[in-house]
Amino acid sequence: MSGDRSAGGDPGPEIVRLRAEIDVLDDALRDLLDRRAALALRLGHLKRGAGLPLRDPVREGVVLAHVGRPTGAFPDDDARAVWERIIAACLRVQEEDDPPLATEGEGG
């Protein structure tokens, strides 16, 4: 990907280098998202076992306040939107893991 040529011709070595660095970060972000989803899945199992709801709006607010603070070049509103999507995706991982209820004659 980083070696792709743009429609305007040769992008130059600095652009190629920066794109390669972005590719590395993208891979790391994907790995971190997968790790976060795996932890959310484990958390969902624990919550189910304790009879707790999967969604915790108070905790979501704490997370958004923590990660939504101004930190640098990435726009704050966009950072919040990204985290809202990450939280929603992790909740979906938990919900989709919800084991079906046993029907009569099926382990119950």
C-alpha positions as CSV (number, residue, x, y, z in Angstrom):
1,M,0.0,0.0,0.0
2,S,2.7,2.5,1.0
3,G,4.4,2.2,-2.4
4,D,1.2,3.0,-4.4
5,R,1.6,5.8,-6.9
6,S,-1.0,8.5,-6.8
7,A,-2.8,9.7,-9.9
8,G,-0.3,12.6,-10.1
9,G,2.8,10.4,-10.7
10,D,5.7,9.6,-8.4
11,P,4.8,10.8,-4.9
12,G,8.4,11.2,-3.8
13,P,10.4,9.5,-1.1
14,E,9.0,11.5,1.9
15,I,5.4,10.7,1.0
16,V,6.3,7.0,0.5
17,R,8.0,7.0,3.9
18,L,5.1,8.6,5.7
19,R,2.6,6.3,4.0
20,A,4.7,3.3,5.2
21,E,4.7,4.7,8.7
22,I,0.9,5.2,8.6
23,D,0.5,1.6,7.3
24,V,2.5,0.4,10.4
25,L,0.2,2.4,12.7
26,D,-2.9,1.1,10.9
27,D,-1.7,-2.5,11.6
28,A,-1.1,-1.7,15.2
29,L,-4.5,0.0,15.6
30,R,-6.2,-3.1,14.1
31,D,-4.3,-5.3,16.5
32,L,-5.3,-3.1,19.4
33,L,-8.9,-3.1,18.3
34,D,-8.9,-6.9,18.2
35,R,-7.4,-7.1,21.7
36,R,-10.0,-4.7,23.0
37,A,-12.8,-6.7,21.4
38,A,-11.4,-9.9,23.0
39,L,-11.3,-8.2,26.4
40,A,-14.9,-7.0,25.9
41,L,-15.9,-10.5,25.1
42,R,-14.4,-11.8,28.3
43,L,-16.0,-9.0,30.2
44,G,-19.4,-9.9,28.7
45,H,-19.0,-13.4,29.9
46,L,-18.3,-12.2,33.4
47,K,-21.2,-9.7,33.3
48,R,-23.6,-12.4,32.2
49,G,-22.4,-14.7,34.9
50,A,-23.0,-12.0,37.5
51,G,-26.4,-11.2,36.1
52,L,-25.3,-7.7,35.0
53,P,-26.4,-5.9,31.9
54,L,-23.9,-5.8,29.1
55,R,-24.3,-2.1,28.5
56,D,-23.1,0.3,31.2
57,P,-23.8,3.9,30.3
58,V,-21.9,5.2,33.3
59,R,-18.8,3.3,32.3
60,E,-19.2,4.4,28.7
61,G,-19.3,8.0,29.9
62,V,-16.1,7.5,31.9
63,V,-14.3,6.0,28.9
64,L,-15.5,8.8,26.6
65,A,-14.4,11.4,29.0
66,H,-11.0,9.8,29.3
67,V,-10.3,9.2,25.6
68,G,-12.1,12.3,24.4
69,R,-9.8,14.7,26.1
70,P,-7.7,17.0,23.8
71,T,-4.4,15.4,23.0
72,G,-3.0,16.6,19.7
73,A,-3.7,16.9,16.0
74,F,-6.7,14.6,15.8
75,P,-9.9,16.6,16.1
76,D,-11.6,16.1,19.4
77,D,-15.1,15.6,18.0
78,D,-13.9,13.0,15.5
79,A,-12.0,11.2,18.3
80,R,-15.2,11.0,20.4
81,A,-17.1,9.7,17.3
82,V,-14.4,7.0,16.7
83,W,-14.5,5.9,20.4
84,E,-18.3,5.8,20.3
85,R,-18.1,3.5,17.3
86,I,-15.4,1.3,19.1
87,I,-17.6,1.0,22.2
88,A,-20.7,0.1,20.1
89,A,-18.7,-2.5,18.2
90,C,-17.4,-4.1,21.4
91,L,-20.9,-4.1,22.8
92,R,-22.1,-5.8,19.6
93,V,-19.3,-8.5,20.1
94,Q,-20.7,-9.1,23.5
95,E,-24.3,-9.3,22.3
96,E,-23.6,-11.5,19.4
97,D,-21.8,-13.9,21.7
98,D,-25.0,-14.2,23.8
99,P,-25.7,-18.0,23.9
100,P,-29.2,-19.0,22.8
101,L,-31.6,-20.0,25.5
102,A,-31.9,-23.8,25.8
103,T,-35.2,-25.0,24.5
104,E,-37.2,-27.7,26.2
105,G,-35.4,-31.0,25.9
106,E,-32.2,-29.3,25.0
107,G,-30.0,-29.3,28.1
108,G,-32.7,-27.7,30.1
